[in-house]
Amino acid sequence: MLHPDAPLHRPPGLRERLFARRHGGLVLFAGIFVGISFLTRAALLLKAAHEVTWSASLVAAFGWGLVYDLGTAGLAALPLIVLLTVLPAGALQRPSMRWLVAGSAVAILFALLFGAVAEWFFWDEFGVRFNFIAVDYLVYTTEVLGNIRESYPLPLIIGGLAAVAAAISWSLWWSGLPRVWLEAAGTPWRLRYGQGALWLAGALMLGGALNAERLPAFANNFNRELAKNGLWSLFAAFRSNMLDYDEFYPTRPVDQIFARLEEELTEDGSVMLNPGARDTLRYVSNPGPELRPNVIQITVESLSADFLGIFNRASNLTPNLVDVAGRSLVFENFYATGTRTDRGMEALTLSLPPTPGRSMIKRPRNENLFTLGSVFRAKGYDTAFLYGGYGYFDNMNHFFGENGYRVVDRAAVAENDITFANAWGACDEDLFRWTMREADASAAAGKPFHYFVMTTSNHRPYTFPEGRIDLPSKVSGRAGAVKYTDFAIGEFLRQAAQKPWFKDTVFVIVADHCAASAGKTELPVQNYHIPLIIYSPGGHVAPGRIRTLTSQMDYAPTLLGLLNWSYPSRFFGHDVRKVPPGDAHALVGSYQKLGHLEKGEFVVLRPRGKSTYRYELGSALLTPAPDSEYGTLETISFYQAANYLYKNNLYRALSPAEFARYARQGEQLHSSGHAVAGWR
C-alpha cells in the first residue's frame, strides 16, 4: 500500500512530452516562428483589405501559409538542430549556458520581429512578399540602408523591436517552458544523435517540399501572396535570380521559333539579311533624307501614366509635362516591359523582351551588345549615360560603359556640383545641370549627341530641395516627388530653350516603369502603362497622338524611324507606325512571368506552365480564355529566341565595317524588291 507521504508519479503532461527533452527548444522556436509569421500574414491582410478577395480562398491562403511557415521554420532551425545534437549532455544545465540561451532567445526574437516589420514596409511599397527586389536590396546596401534611414524613424523602430523582443523573452521564461526544456536536456549521446537525425530529416523533408509551383493559382494574386512565407520567398528569389529559359519555360524547336519570329519581324517592311538563320539581323529602310538632331532621352524614375493629366484628368502633379505634351508626339498606349529600372533600361536600349530572372543590365557577358547607342555611334553621334546616383548600383556603369556610352554619375562630378542629394542620388535639377553642360560641350565640338538621362528624385524617401513646388519634401510622399520631377524637367527645357542647340534637339520623356506593380492578377497589365512623349522644338518630329499598342521594346526602332534612318538592326521591336494597329503587341513581365499581349489575347508564360487570357486595355481584369497555338507560338518565339541569342553571344553590336556592309546589302535587297511592304 502506498504511503500517504510518498510522491505521486503522475504521467507526464503535454508540456513535458513536448519540451522535456534535449530538442524541446526546437518546439519553442517553431511555435514562435509560426506565431510571428501568422501575425505578419494577418497584418498584411489588413493592409491589403481593399485588394484581397474576401472569400474561402483566404482560408486556403492561411492554410497554405501554415504549411509554408512550418517548412520555413524547419529550414531556419537547421543550425539549431545541429547545435542541440552535438552539445555535450550537461552543457545546457550550466548557468553560463543558460544566460547564453536567454540572450540568444532575445536575438532570435528580434530578428524575427525585424523581418516582420521589413515585410510590412516591403508590402507597402510593392504589394508582394519578399522577391527578387529584396535580393537586390541586400546587394546594394549603401543606397538601401541610406534610403531606410532617410525614410523611416529607424532608431525608434529598432528600439521598439528590441523592447518587444525582450518582453516576449521574459514572458517565455516566466511561463516556465524554457526551464522544463533545459532541466531535461541532459540526454545521452546515443539518444541525442538519434533524435537529432530524426529532427534533421523531418526539417529537410518539410522545407525541401516547399515549391512555389505547388501553390494554387488563386484568382486574386494578393491572396496568393498572402499564402507565402516572407523568409522563404526571399531565399527562393535568391535561388531563381537568373532562370534558364530552356530549363523552366515552354519551348519549341529552335528553327521553328526563328521562322515564326522572322514573319513577325518583317511585318514592318524590313528585310532579313540572313534569311533562315538563327538571328534577328535585318535591314530597316526609311524613305526620305535622314534627320540628324541631337536626342536627349529623359528616363523618369517610376512615372506612371496615371500621374499625368493627359491620362488622368484628376491629376494636377505634372503641369510642365502636360504643357510639353500639347506640343509633342504622345504615345497613348505605351507599356513598360517590367517593374524595375534595370528592366526599363534593358528594353529602351536593347529592344529586347524582358528576360526571366535578372535583366541583361546585370547579367554576365553583357558587353558590346546591339543597342540604340551602337546605332547612334555608327551614325557619328556622341553617346553618354547620365545618372544622379552612383552608377555601380544595378551594374549600370558597367553595362553602359561596356556598350560604348560615356558615363557621368555622382562619382564623376565635384562635391560642390551637388546642391541636394539623398540616398539615391543628386536631385534632378543637379542632374539636368550636368546634362546641359555635356550638351554644351558636344555642341561646341560640332558633334551630334544622344544622352540617356536617368532621374532619381521620384523614389522613396521622396526628398527634394524645399521651395521649388507647393508641396513639402518627404512628408508629401510620392505626390511631392512627382511634382518636383515635373518642375525640374520644365526648368531644364526652359533653360535649354536659350541654347543654340535647342531647336536641333529632340527631347524624349519616358518612364522606366510604373510606381506600383502589384495587382489582383498575376501580371496586372494596367500597372505597366507609362508615358512616352517626344518633343521636337525644331520640327524634326511632328506633334500628334499614336494610339497603337506599344511597349518599351518598340521605342528604339520607332525613334529611329521618326528620324528616317535606314540601318541594319537586331532589335526585337518595331517602328509601330509601320505595323497595322491590329497586329501591334506589347511584351510585359516580372522576374518569373513573361507576358505577350496582342489583339486582346494575353499569353503568360511561367516556370513549367502558361495561361491564356482575354484583356482589354485599361481594364484591371484578365478573363481566362482557351489556348491559342498561334498566340502561344508567337509568345514563346520572342522569349526563347532572346534567350538563345544571349546564350550564344549572338546579340552583338556591329563593327563599323559590318554596319556599312550590311547597309549596302540591305539597300540592294530593298531595291530588288525583296522587302515586304510595310503599313504606314
C-alpha positions as CSV (number, residue, x, y, z in Angstrom):
1,M,0.0,0.0,0.0
2,L,1.3,3.4,-1.0
3,H,2.4,5.6,2.0
4,P,0.3,8.9,2.1
5,D,3.5,11.0,2.2
6,A,5.1,9.3,-0.9
7,P,5.4,11.5,-4.0
8,L,2.8,10.9,-6.7
9,H,4.2,9.8,-10.1
10,R,1.7,11.3,-12.5
11,P,2.1,10.5,-16.2
12,P,3.9,13.4,-18.0
13,G,1.5,16.0,-19.3
14,L,1.5,17.6,-22.8
15,R,4.1,20.2,-21.7
16,E,6.6,17.6,-20.5
17,R,6.0,15.5,-23.6
18,L,6.7,18.5,-25.9
19,F,9.5,20.3,-24.1
20,A,11.2,17.9,-21.5
21,R,13.8,16.6,-23.9
22,R,17.1,17.8,-25.5
23,H,15.4,19.1,-28.7
24,G,12.4,20.6,-26.9
25,G,13.8,24.0,-27.7
26,L,13.0,23.4,-31.3
27,V,9.3,23.2,-30.4
28,L,9.6,26.6,-28.8
29,F,11.4,28.0,-31.8
30,A,8.8,26.6,-34.2
31,G,5.9,27.9,-32.2
32,I,7.4,31.4,-32.0
33,F,8.3,31.4,-35.7
34,V,4.9,30.2,-36.8
35,G,3.2,32.6,-34.4
36,I,5.0,35.7,-35.7
37,S,4.5,34.5,-39.3
38,F,0.8,34.2,-38.7
39,L,0.6,37.6,-37.2
40,T,2.6,39.1,-40.1
41,R,0.2,37.5,-42.6
42,A,-2.8,38.8,-40.6
43,A,-1.3,42.3,-40.6
44,L,-0.6,42.2,-44.3
45,L,-4.2,41.1,-44.8
46,L,-5.5,44.2,-43.0
47,K,-3.1,46.3,-45.1
48,A,-4.5,44.9,-48.3
49,A,-8.1,44.7,-47.1
50,H,-9.4,46.6,-50.2
51,E,-7.4,44.5,-52.6
52,V,-7.9,40.9,-51.4
53,T,-10.9,38.8,-52.3
54,W,-12.9,38.1,-49.1
55,S,-13.9,34.5,-49.8
56,A,-13.0,31.0,-48.9
57,S,-9.8,31.5,-50.8
58,L,-8.5,33.5,-47.8
59,V,-8.9,30.4,-45.6
60,A,-7.0,28.4,-48.2
61,A,-4.3,31.2,-48.2
62,F,-3.9,30.9,-44.5
63,G,-3.9,27.1,-44.7
64,W,-1.2,27.1,-47.3
65,G,0.6,29.8,-45.2
66,L,0.8,27.5,-42.3
67,V,2.4,24.8,-44.5
68,Y,5.0,27.3,-45.7
69,D,5.6,28.7,-42.2
70,L,6.3,25.2,-40.8
71,G,8.5,24.3,-43.7
72,T,10.4,27.6,-43.5
73,A,10.7,27.1,-39.7
74,G,12.3,23.7,-40.3
75,L,14.8,25.2,-42.7
76,A,15.6,28.1,-40.4
77,A,16.0,25.7,-37.4
78,L,18.7,23.6,-39.2
79,P,21.7,25.2,-37.4
80,L,19.8,24.9,-34.0
81,I,19.1,21.2,-34.7
82,V,22.8,20.5,-35.3
83,L,23.9,22.6,-32.3
84,L,21.5,20.8,-29.9
85,T,22.6,17.5,-31.2
86,V,26.4,17.9,-30.8
87,L,26.5,19.8,-27.5
88,P,27.6,17.6,-24.6
89,A,25.0,16.1,-22.3
90,G,25.3,18.6,-19.4
91,A,26.1,21.7,-21.5
92,L,22.6,23.3,-21.3
93,Q,22.5,22.9,-17.5
94,R,25.4,25.2,-16.8
95,P,24.4,28.7,-15.5
96,S,26.6,30.4,-18.1
97,M,25.0,28.4,-20.9
98,R,21.5,29.4,-19.6
99,W,22.4,33.0,-19.8
100,L,23.6,32.5,-23.4
101,V,20.3,30.7,-24.2
102,A,18.4,33.7,-22.8
103,G,20.4,36.2,-24.8
104,S,20.1,34.1,-27.9
105,A,16.3,34.0,-27.4
106,V,16.2,37.8,-27.4
107,A,18.4,38.0,-30.5
108,I,16.2,35.4,-32.4
109,L,13.0,37.1,-31.4
110,F,14.5,40.5,-32.5
111,A,15.5,39.1,-35.9
112,L,12.1,37.5,-36.5
113,L,10.3,40.7,-35.5
114,F,12.6,42.8,-37.6
115,G,11.8,40.6,-40.6
116,A,8.1,41.0,-40.0
117,V,8.4,44.8,-39.9
118,A,10.6,44.7,-43.0
119,E,7.9,42.7,-44.7
120,W,5.3,45.3,-43.8
121,F,7.3,48.1,-45.4
122,F,8.1,46.0,-48.4
123,W,4.5,45.1,-48.9
124,D,3.6,48.8,-48.5
125,E,6.0,49.6,-51.3
126,F,5.5,46.7,-53.7
127,G,2.3,44.8,-52.7
128,V,4.1,41.4,-52.6
129,R,6.1,39.3,-50.2
130,F,9.9,39.5,-50.5
131,N,11.1,38.8,-54.0
132,F,14.0,39.5,-56.3
133,I,13.8,43.2,-55.5
134,A,14.6,42.4,-51.9
135,V,17.5,40.2,-53.1
136,D,18.9,43.2,-55.0
137,Y,18.4,45.4,-51.9
138,L,20.7,43.0,-49.9
139,V,23.4,43.6,-52.5
140,Y,23.3,47.4,-52.7
141,T,23.4,48.1,-49.0
142,T,24.7,51.7,-49.3
143,E,21.7,53.0,-51.2
144,V,19.2,50.8,-49.5
145,L,20.3,51.4,-45.9
146,G,20.6,55.1,-46.7
147,N,17.1,55.1,-48.1
148,I,15.7,53.3,-45.0
149,R,17.4,55.8,-42.6
150,E,16.0,58.7,-44.6
151,S,12.5,57.2,-45.0
152,Y,11.8,55.7,-41.6
153,P,12.5,56.5,-37.9
154,L,15.0,53.7,-37.7
155,P,16.2,54.3,-34.1
156,L,12.7,54.3,-32.8
157,I,11.8,51.1,-34.8
158,I,14.9,49.2,-33.7
159,G,14.5,50.3,-30.1
160,G,10.8,49.3,-30.1
161,L,11.6,45.9,-31.6
162,A,14.3,45.3,-29.0
163,A,12.0,46.1,-26.2
164,V,9.2,43.9,-27.6
165,A,11.8,41.0,-28.1
166,A,13.0,41.4,-24.5
167,A,9.4,41.5,-23.2
168,I,8.4,38.3,-25.1
169,S,11.6,36.5,-24.0
170,W,10.9,37.5,-20.3
171,S,7.3,36.2,-20.7
172,L,8.5,32.9,-22.0
173,W,10.9,32.4,-19.1
174,W,8.2,33.4,-16.7
175,S,6.0,30.7,-18.2
176,G,8.5,28.1,-17.2
177,L,8.7,26.4,-20.6
178,P,12.4,27.0,-21.1
179,R,13.1,25.6,-17.6
180,V,11.2,22.4,-18.4
181,W,13.3,22.1,-21.5
182,L,16.7,22.9,-20.0
183,E,16.3,20.7,-16.9
184,A,15.6,17.7,-19.2
185,A,18.3,18.5,-21.8
186,G,21.0,16.2,-20.4
187,T,20.3,13.4,-23.0
188,P,22.9,10.6,-23.5
189,W,24.7,10.9,-26.8
190,R,23.2,7.9,-28.5
191,L,19.7,9.0,-27.9
192,R,20.7,12.6,-28.7
193,Y,22.1,11.8,-32.1
194,G,19.2,9.5,-32.9
195,Q,16.7,12.2,-32.1
196,G,18.8,14.8,-33.9
197,A,18.8,12.7,-37.1
198,L,15.0,12.5,-37.0
199,W,14.7,16.2,-36.5
200,L,17.1,16.9,-39.3
201,A,15.4,14.6,-41.7
202,G,12.0,16.0,-40.9
203,A,13.1,19.6,-41.3
204,L,14.8,18.9,-44.6
205,M,11.8,16.9,-45.9
206,L,9.3,19.6,-44.9
207,G,11.4,22.5,-46.1
208,G,12.5,20.8,-49.2
209,A,8.9,20.1,-50.3
210,L,8.2,23.9,-50.5
211,N,7.9,25.0,-54.1
212,A,6.0,28.0,-55.5
213,E,4.8,25.8,-58.4
214,R,2.7,23.8,-55.9
215,L,1.0,26.9,-54.6
216,P,-2.5,27.1,-56.1
217,A,-3.2,29.7,-58.8
218,F,-5.5,32.0,-56.7
219,A,-7.8,34.1,-58.8
220,N,-6.6,37.2,-56.8
221,N,-2.8,37.5,-56.7
222,F,-2.9,39.3,-53.4
223,N,-4.5,36.2,-51.8
224,R,-1.7,34.1,-53.4
225,E,1.0,36.4,-52.0
226,L,-0.5,36.1,-48.5
227,A,-0.1,32.4,-48.7
228,K,3.7,32.7,-48.9
229,N,6.2,33.0,-46.2
230,G,8.4,36.1,-46.5
231,L,11.7,34.5,-45.4
232,W,11.2,31.5,-47.8
233,S,10.2,33.9,-50.6
234,L,13.4,35.8,-50.1
235,F,15.6,32.7,-50.4
236,A,13.5,31.3,-53.3
237,A,14.1,34.6,-55.2
238,F,17.8,34.4,-54.5
239,R,17.9,30.9,-55.9
240,S,16.0,31.8,-59.0
241,N,17.5,35.2,-59.7
242,M,18.6,34.1,-63.1
243,L,16.4,31.4,-64.6
244,D,17.4,29.4,-67.7
245,Y,14.6,29.8,-70.1
246,D,15.2,26.4,-71.8
247,E,15.0,24.6,-68.4
248,F,12.0,26.2,-66.9
249,Y,9.7,27.6,-69.7
250,P,7.7,26.2,-72.6
251,T,9.9,25.8,-75.7
252,R,9.6,24.9,-79.3
253,P,12.3,23.6,-81.8
254,V,14.8,26.4,-82.3
255,D,14.4,26.6,-86.1
256,Q,10.6,26.8,-85.7
257,I,10.7,29.8,-83.3
258,F,13.2,31.7,-85.5
259,A,11.0,31.0,-88.6
260,R,8.0,32.4,-86.7
261,L,10.0,35.3,-85.4
262,E,11.1,36.2,-89.0
263,E,7.5,36.5,-90.0
264,E,6.9,38.8,-87.1
265,L,10.0,41.0,-87.5
266,T,9.3,41.7,-91.2
267,E,5.8,42.9,-90.6
268,D,7.2,46.5,-90.6
269,G,8.7,46.1,-94.1
270,S,12.2,45.3,-93.0
271,V,14.1,42.6,-94.8
272,M,16.1,39.7,-93.3
273,L,19.8,39.9,-94.1
274,N,20.4,36.2,-93.4
275,P,17.1,34.5,-94.1
276,G,16.7,31.2,-92.3
277,A,19.5,31.9,-89.9
278,R,19.1,31.8,-86.1
279,D,19.4,35.6,-85.9
280,T,17.2,38.7,-85.9
281,L,19.6,40.7,-88.2
282,R,17.6,42.6,-90.8
283,Y,17.7,45.9,-92.7
284,V,15.3,48.7,-91.9
285,S,14.7,51.1,-94.7
286,N,13.0,54.5,-94.4
287,P,12.3,56.9,-97.3
288,G,13.5,60.5,-97.5
289,P,16.6,62.2,-96.1
290,E,17.9,61.2,-92.7
291,L,17.4,63.7,-89.9
292,R,20.3,64.1,-87.6
293,P,19.1,66.0,-84.5
294,N,20.6,65.6,-81.0
295,V,18.5,63.3,-78.8
296,I,18.2,63.8,-75.1
297,Q,16.2,60.9,-73.5
298,I,15.0,61.7,-70.0
299,T,14.1,58.5,-68.4
300,V,12.0,59.3,-65.3
301,E,12.0,57.1,-62.3
302,S,8.6,55.4,-61.5
303,L,6.5,57.7,-63.6
304,S,3.1,56.0,-64.0
305,A,0.9,57.3,-66.8
306,D,-1.7,57.9,-64.2
307,F,0.4,60.8,-62.7
308,L,0.0,62.8,-65.9
309,G,-3.1,65.0,-66.5
310,I,-3.2,63.9,-70.2
311,F,-4.0,60.4,-69.0
312,N,-5.7,61.1,-65.7
313,R,-7.7,64.4,-65.6
314,A,-7.9,64.2,-61.8
315,S,-4.1,64.6,-61.5
316,N,-2.5,68.1,-61.3
317,L,1.0,66.9,-60.4
318,T,2.6,67.4,-63.9
319,P,1.7,70.8,-65.3
320,N,5.0,71.1,-67.2
321,L,4.7,67.7,-68.8
322,V,1.1,68.4,-69.8
323,D,2.2,71.6,-71.4
324,V,5.0,69.9,-73.3
325,A,2.7,67.0,-74.4
326,G,0.5,69.5,-76.1
327,R,3.4,70.3,-78.5
328,S,4.7,66.7,-78.8
329,L,4.1,63.3,-80.2
330,V,2.4,61.4,-77.5
331,F,2.0,57.6,-77.3
332,E,-1.2,56.9,-75.6
333,N,-0.9,53.1,-75.1
334,F,2.8,52.7,-74.2
335,Y,3.7,50.0,-71.7
336,A,6.8,49.2,-69.7
337,T,8.2,45.7,-70.1
338,G,9.0,45.2,-66.4
339,T,8.8,46.6,-62.9
340,R,12.4,47.7,-62.2
341,T,14.7,50.4,-63.5
342,D,17.1,47.8,-65.0
343,R,14.1,46.3,-66.9
344,G,13.3,49.7,-68.4
345,M,16.9,50.3,-69.4
346,E,17.1,46.8,-70.9
347,A,14.1,47.4,-73.2
348,L,14.9,51.1,-74.0
349,T,18.5,50.4,-75.0
350,L,18.4,46.8,-76.3
351,S,14.9,46.5,-77.7
352,L,14.7,43.1,-76.1
353,P,11.8,41.1,-74.4
354,P,12.1,41.0,-70.6
355,T,14.4,38.0,-69.9
356,P,13.4,35.8,-66.9
357,G,15.3,36.3,-63.7
358,R,17.9,39.0,-63.9
359,S,17.8,41.7,-66.6
360,M,20.6,42.0,-69.2
361,I,21.9,45.0,-67.3
362,K,23.1,42.7,-64.5
363,R,23.9,39.6,-66.4
364,P,27.4,38.4,-67.2
365,R,28.5,38.7,-70.8
366,N,26.5,41.9,-71.4
367,E,29.3,43.8,-73.1
368,N,29.3,45.0,-76.8
369,L,25.7,44.3,-77.3
370,F,23.5,45.7,-80.1
371,T,22.0,48.8,-78.5
372,L,20.3,52.0,-79.5
373,G,23.6,53.7,-78.7
374,S,25.5,51.5,-81.1
375,V,23.3,52.6,-83.9
376,F,23.8,56.3,-82.9
377,R,27.5,55.8,-82.8
378,A,27.5,54.2,-86.2
379,K,26.0,57.4,-87.4
380,G,28.7,59.5,-85.8
381,Y,27.0,60.5,-82.6
382,D,28.5,61.0,-79.1
383,T,26.6,58.8,-76.6
384,A,26.5,59.2,-72.9
385,F,24.7,57.9,-69.8
386,L,24.0,60.4,-67.1
387,Y,22.7,59.4,-63.7
388,G,22.2,61.3,-60.5
389,G,23.3,58.5,-58.2
390,Y,26.3,56.2,-58.1
391,G,26.1,54.1,-61.3
392,Y,27.6,51.0,-59.7
393,F,24.0,50.4,-58.5
394,D,22.3,47.8,-60.6
395,N,25.5,47.4,-62.6
396,M,24.6,50.4,-64.7
397,N,28.1,51.9,-65.1
398,H,29.4,48.5,-66.3
399,F,26.6,48.0,-68.7
400,F,26.6,51.4,-70.3
401,G,30.4,51.8,-70.1
402,E,31.0,48.4,-71.8
403,N,28.5,49.3,-74.5
404,G,30.1,52.5,-75.7
405,Y,28.5,55.1,-73.6
406,R,30.4,57.8,-71.7
407,V,29.3,57.6,-68.0
408,V,28.6,60.7,-66.0
409,D,27.3,59.9,-62.5
410,R,27.5,61.3,-59.0
411,A,31.1,59.9,-58.6
412,A,32.2,61.8,-61.7
413,V,31.3,65.3,-60.5
414,A,32.8,67.5,-57.8
415,E,31.2,67.8,-54.4
416,N,30.3,71.4,-55.0
417,D,28.4,70.3,-58.1
418,I,25.7,68.7,-55.9
419,T,23.3,71.1,-54.3
420,F,21.0,68.5,-52.8
421,A,21.2,64.7,-52.5
422,N,19.6,61.8,-50.7
423,A,20.5,58.1,-50.6
424,W,19.6,57.5,-54.2
425,G,21.5,60.4,-55.7
426,A,21.7,64.1,-56.6
427,C,18.4,65.9,-57.1
428,D,17.0,66.1,-60.7
429,E,17.9,69.8,-61.0
430,D,21.6,68.9,-60.5
431,L,21.4,66.0,-63.0
432,F,19.9,68.3,-65.6
433,R,22.6,70.9,-65.0
434,W,25.2,68.3,-65.7
435,T,23.3,67.3,-68.8
436,M,23.2,70.9,-70.0
437,R,27.0,71.1,-69.5
438,E,27.6,67.9,-71.5
439,A,25.3,69.2,-74.3
440,D,27.2,72.5,-74.5
441,A,30.5,70.7,-74.8
442,S,29.3,68.3,-77.5
443,A,27.7,71.1,-79.5
444,A,30.9,73.2,-79.2
445,A,32.8,70.2,-80.6
446,G,30.4,70.1,-83.5
447,K,29.3,66.5,-82.8
448,P,25.6,65.4,-82.6
449,F,24.8,63.6,-79.3
450,H,22.5,61.1,-77.8
451,Y,22.1,61.1,-74.0
452,F,20.4,58.5,-71.8
453,V,19.5,60.6,-68.7
454,M,18.2,58.6,-65.7
455,T,16.5,60.6,-62.8
456,T,16.3,59.5,-59.2
457,S,14.1,62.1,-57.3
458,N,10.8,60.2,-57.7
459,H,11.9,57.5,-55.3
460,R,11.5,56.9,-51.6
461,P,12.4,58.9,-49.3
462,Y,10.8,61.4,-51.7
463,T,13.1,64.3,-50.6
464,F,14.0,67.2,-52.8
465,P,15.0,70.9,-52.4
466,E,12.5,72.9,-50.5
467,G,10.7,75.9,-52.0
468,R,10.6,74.6,-55.6
469,I,7.0,73.5,-55.6
470,D,3.9,73.9,-53.4
471,L,4.3,70.6,-51.6
472,P,6.8,69.9,-48.8
473,S,9.7,67.5,-49.2
474,K,9.3,64.0,-47.8
475,V,6.0,64.3,-46.0
476,S,4.1,64.8,-49.2
477,G,5.4,61.4,-50.3
478,R,5.2,60.3,-53.9
479,A,3.0,63.2,-55.0
480,G,5.6,65.7,-54.0
481,A,8.4,63.8,-55.7
482,V,6.4,63.5,-59.0
483,K,5.6,67.2,-58.9
484,Y,9.3,68.1,-58.2
485,T,10.5,66.0,-61.1
486,D,8.0,67.7,-63.3
487,F,9.2,71.1,-62.1
488,A,12.9,70.1,-62.8
489,I,12.1,68.9,-66.3
490,G,10.2,72.1,-67.0
491,E,13.1,74.2,-65.8
492,F,15.6,72.2,-67.9
493,L,13.5,72.7,-71.0
494,R,13.1,76.4,-70.4
495,Q,16.9,76.8,-69.9
496,A,17.7,74.6,-72.9
497,A,15.5,76.9,-75.0
498,Q,18.2,79.6,-74.6
499,K,20.8,77.3,-76.1
500,P,21.9,77.4,-79.7
501,W,21.4,73.6,-80.0
502,F,17.9,73.6,-78.6
503,K,15.9,73.6,-81.9
504,D,18.3,71.0,-83.3
505,T,17.4,68.6,-80.4
506,V,14.7,66.0,-79.9
507,F,13.7,65.6,-76.2
508,V,12.2,62.2,-75.2
509,I,10.4,61.9,-71.9
510,V,9.8,58.3,-70.9
511,A,9.4,56.3,-67.7
512,D,11.4,53.3,-66.7
513,H,8.4,51.6,-65.0
514,C,5.3,52.4,-63.0
515,A,5.2,53.5,-59.4
516,A,3.2,50.4,-58.4
517,S,3.4,47.0,-59.9
518,A,1.2,44.9,-57.7
519,G,-2.3,43.9,-58.7
520,K,-5.0,41.2,-58.3
521,T,-3.9,39.4,-61.5
522,E,-0.6,37.6,-62.0
523,L,0.5,40.2,-64.5
524,P,-1.5,43.4,-63.9
525,V,-1.1,45.0,-67.3
526,Q,-2.7,48.3,-66.2
527,N,0.2,48.8,-63.9
528,Y,2.6,48.8,-66.8
529,H,1.1,51.9,-68.5
530,I,3.7,54.6,-68.7
531,P,4.1,57.9,-70.8
532,L,6.3,58.4,-73.9
533,I,6.5,62.0,-75.1
534,I,8.7,63.0,-78.0
535,Y,9.2,66.8,-78.1
536,S,10.9,68.3,-81.1
537,P,11.0,72.1,-80.9
538,G,12.8,72.3,-84.3
539,G,10.0,70.3,-86.1
540,H,12.0,67.1,-86.7
541,V,9.1,65.1,-85.2
542,A,5.6,66.3,-85.8
543,P,3.2,66.6,-82.8
544,G,0.3,64.2,-82.6
545,R,-1.0,61.1,-80.9
546,I,-0.2,57.5,-81.6
547,R,-2.8,55.1,-80.1
548,T,-1.2,51.9,-81.4
549,L,-0.3,49.4,-78.6
550,T,3.4,49.8,-77.9
551,S,5.9,48.7,-75.4
552,Q,9.4,49.9,-74.4
553,M,10.8,47.2,-76.7
554,D,9.4,49.2,-79.7
555,Y,10.9,52.5,-78.5
556,A,14.3,52.4,-80.2
557,P,13.1,51.3,-83.7
558,T,10.2,53.8,-83.5
559,L,12.5,56.7,-82.6
560,L,15.0,55.8,-85.4
561,G,12.0,55.5,-87.8
562,L,10.9,59.0,-86.8
563,L,14.3,60.3,-87.8
564,N,14.0,58.5,-91.2
565,W,17.1,56.4,-90.6
566,S,17.9,53.3,-92.6
567,Y,20.1,50.8,-90.8
568,P,20.9,47.1,-90.1
569,S,19.1,46.0,-86.9
570,R,19.0,43.2,-84.4
571,F,16.1,44.9,-82.4
572,F,13.2,42.7,-81.5
573,G,10.8,45.8,-81.6
574,H,9.1,47.5,-84.5
575,D,8.6,51.0,-85.7
576,V,5.0,50.9,-84.6
577,R,3.9,53.4,-87.2
578,K,4.7,50.8,-89.9
579,V,2.7,47.9,-88.3
580,P,-1.1,47.6,-88.7
581,P,-2.6,48.6,-85.3
582,G,-4.4,45.3,-85.1
583,D,-1.1,43.4,-85.3
584,A,0.7,45.6,-82.7
585,H,1.6,44.0,-79.4
586,A,3.2,44.6,-76.0
587,L,5.6,42.4,-74.0
588,V,5.4,42.7,-70.3
589,G,6.9,40.6,-67.5
590,S,8.0,40.2,-63.9
591,Y,11.1,38.3,-63.0
592,Q,9.4,35.0,-63.5
593,K,6.2,35.6,-65.5
594,L,6.5,36.6,-69.2
595,G,3.5,38.1,-71.0
596,H,2.6,38.8,-74.6
597,L,-0.5,40.9,-75.4
598,E,-1.9,41.1,-79.0
599,K,-5.4,41.5,-80.4
600,G,-6.8,41.3,-76.8
601,E,-5.1,37.9,-76.2
602,F,-2.7,37.8,-73.3
603,V,-0.5,34.8,-73.0
604,V,1.5,34.4,-69.8
605,L,4.5,32.0,-69.5
606,R,5.7,30.9,-66.1
607,P,8.1,28.3,-64.9
608,R,6.7,25.0,-66.1
609,G,3.4,26.4,-67.3
610,K,1.4,29.0,-69.1
611,S,-2.0,30.7,-69.2
612,T,-4.1,32.5,-71.8
613,Y,-6.5,35.4,-71.0
614,R,-8.6,38.0,-72.7
615,Y,-7.7,41.5,-71.8
616,E,-9.0,45.0,-72.8
617,L,-6.6,47.9,-72.5
618,G,-7.3,50.0,-69.4
619,S,-9.1,47.1,-67.6
620,A,-7.9,45.5,-64.4
621,L,-9.4,42.1,-65.3
622,L,-7.9,39.1,-67.0
623,T,-10.6,36.7,-68.2
624,P,-9.4,33.1,-68.8
625,A,-9.5,32.1,-72.4
626,P,-8.8,29.0,-74.5
627,D,-5.2,28.4,-75.5
628,S,-4.3,29.6,-79.0
629,E,-1.4,27.8,-80.7
630,Y,-0.8,30.9,-82.8
631,G,-0.5,33.2,-79.9
632,T,1.4,30.7,-77.8
633,L,4.0,30.1,-80.5
634,E,4.5,33.8,-81.0
635,T,4.9,34.4,-77.3
636,I,7.4,31.5,-77.0
637,S,9.3,32.7,-80.1
638,F,10.1,36.1,-78.7
639,Y,11.3,34.9,-75.3
640,Q,13.0,31.7,-76.4
641,A,14.8,33.5,-79.2
642,A,16.0,36.3,-76.9
643,N,17.4,33.7,-74.6
644,Y,19.0,31.8,-77.5
645,L,20.8,34.9,-78.8
646,Y,22.1,35.8,-75.3
647,K,23.3,32.3,-74.5
648,N,25.1,32.0,-77.9
649,N,26.6,35.5,-77.8
650,L,24.8,36.5,-81.0
651,Y,23.1,39.7,-79.9
652,R,26.3,41.6,-80.7
653,A,26.9,45.2,-81.8
654,L,28.1,45.5,-85.4
655,S,31.6,46.9,-86.2
656,P,31.8,49.9,-88.4
657,A,32.8,47.7,-91.3
658,E,29.9,45.3,-90.7
659,F,27.4,48.1,-90.3
660,A,28.4,49.6,-93.7
661,R,28.5,46.2,-95.4
662,Y,25.0,45.2,-94.1
663,A,23.7,48.6,-95.0
664,R,24.8,48.2,-98.6
665,Q,23.4,44.6,-98.7
666,G,20.1,45.9,-97.3
667,E,19.8,48.6,-99.8
668,Q,20.4,46.1,-102.6
669,L,17.7,43.8,-101.3
670,H,15.2,46.6,-101.0
671,S,15.9,48.0,-104.4
672,S,15.5,44.5,-105.9
673,G,12.0,44.2,-104.3
674,H,12.8,41.6,-101.6
675,A,11.3,43.8,-98.8
676,V,7.8,43.2,-97.5
677,A,5.7,46.3,-98.0
678,G,5.1,47.8,-94.6
679,W,2.0,49.6,-93.3
680,R,2.1,53.3,-92.7
